[in-house]
Amino acid sequence: MDLTRFSFGYIFITPMRPPCKKTVKFDPKYKRFLPEGCPKAKLDSIQISREEAEALRLKDVEDLDQTQAAGKMGISQSTFQRLLSSGHKKVAQALILGKEICIENNN
């Protein structure tokens, strides 16, 4: 156990849990989406992980409920909800602010 000493006592630092293995069956044909009419040199991009893209696909395209979608990915509902919320936020930012969307290629 790691202890860090401060003037008011000890603080226990717990080790981080390793990330769980997520099942991703989605291999996107297109990995980049650009807003029309924007010079590419001035374009900012937003990175979306394959896990976030898979969560978006299962919930919004396949129309599964969160329990079913989390089960297909082999993760908890709370983890699925975090991925889904993060993906929705990134896509919304790209659409509203005119940014490129890039799906990460982390196999």
N, C-alpha and C positions, 0 to 999 in steps of 0.2 A: 504494500500500500504506500502510495506517495503522499508525504506530508510536507506542507509548505508552512514555514514559520512566519507569522506576522506579529506585530506588537500586541495584539489583542488575543492571541492564541494560535491554534493550529487550524488549517483548512484542509479537509480531505479532498484529494483530487482523484476522481474515479476514472479508470481507463475508458476510452470510447469504445462502443460496440462496433465490431466490423459491419460494414454495410451488407444487407441481405442480398442474395442473388435474385434478380428480377427476371422473369420470363418475358422476353420480347420477341414476338413472331413477326413484327412489322419491319420490313426492309423497304423503305420508300424508294420509289422509282426516281423521284425528283428530290434533291436535297437542298435546293436553294430557290427562294421565291423573292422576286424583286418588284418594287413598286414601279409602275409605268411612268416614264417621262422624267425620271430622276437621274442625273449624271452619276454613273457608278463610282467615280472618284470621290464624290461627296457623300457617299452612302454609308451610314452606320449599319451594323448588323446585330441581330439578336440570335444567340445560340440556344437551340432547343435540344435537349437530350433525347436519345431514342426512347428512353423510358417515358418522358413527358409526351412524346409523339404517340407512343403506344397507348397511354392513358387517354389522350384526346380521341384517338381512333376508336377505342373500345366504348367509351362513354358517348361520344357525339356522332360517330359514324355507324357503329354497330348497334347503338342504342341499348347497351346493357346497363343494368343498374350497378351501383358501386360494389355491391357484394359479389355479383357475378364477375365483374371486371377485375376486381382485386384477386379473386380466386384464379382467374385465368393467368394473371401475372405472378401468382404465387406470393403475394404480399398482403399485409393487413389493410383493412379499409382506411385506417388513418394515413398510412403511407401512400395509398392510392389517391386519397383526397389531397395530400400535399403535392403530389406530382401533377394532378389535374389542375389544381389552383395555380401552380407555377406555370404550367403550359398555357392556360387561359390568359394569364396576365401578360406573358411574353407575346402571344399572338395579338392581343389587344393593343399593346404598345407598338408593335410593328405596323399594324393597320392604321392606327391613329397618328403615329409620328412619322410614318413613311420610312420604315427601316426594312432592311433585308432580313429574311428569316432563313437561318441555316440549321439544318438538322445534323447534329453531330454524328460522326461515323465511328462510334466507340463500340466495336464488336467485341 
